[in-house]
Amino acid sequence: DTGVSQNPRHKITKRGQNVTFRCDPISEHNRLYWYRQTLGQGPEFLTYFQNEAQLEKSRLLSDRFSAERPKGSFSTLEIQRTEQGDSAMYLCASRTDRLETQYFGPGTRLLVL
Amino acid sequence: DQQVKQNSPSLSVQEGRISILNCDYTNSMFDYFLWYKKYPAEGPTFLISISSIKDKNEDGRFTVFLNKSAKHLSLHIVPSQPGDSAVYFCAATAWEDGNQFYFGTGTSLTVIP
């Protein structure tokens, strides 16, 4: 499978717990993006990596959110002390330098109770 | 500040007819535009894109038109098929911006058999 994969697909957690999501981009895609999507909205940019470097972060990304891409391949997004407002679909996308088309993974749906 | 807008939340079309989905943007620096299709519980799937140096791009049943002076783009699907029923997002980016992609809020298309 050469597409973007994300794990887990679903996560239910209690408020205050920490959660971590993983994204495996398409091989050799050096650019990786995280988005958040809530009901009735389009994907909202959270952060962006070029290889292992995190180059941009949205103001939506509070201090409770952290993302890493340690070896320039897979990436993790951690949310600490989750809040009910964090409930959303978290999407990962990747692309190459040459093409501006992003390819999305299936997303991780988070529900914070 | 919504830089990409899809003002029609929903659209219903008879099978075999043309579907026209519209998108407006406000940032004149945007120079690359994409359409994505999204089924429930899945990530967006890339459909078609267009660079600002063109005013039309066609791929099978899908054609995207770009009117830069009006800051408007549209996606035409001809003929529409029931399998086209999904939420469609338009997205835009600016080469100089490099990394941020801005999405509209989506239009839910229903193709009636």
Interface residues (C-beta under 8 A of the other chain):
Chain A: V4 Q6 R31 Y33 Y35 G40 Q41 G42 P43 E44 F45 Y48 Q50 L55 E56 L91 A93 E100 T101 Q102 Y103 F104 G105 P106 G107 R109
Chain B: V4 Q6 P9 Y32 L34 Y36 A41 E42 G43 P44 T45 F46 S49 F89 A91 T93 W95 N99 Q100 F101 Y102 F103 G104 T105 G106
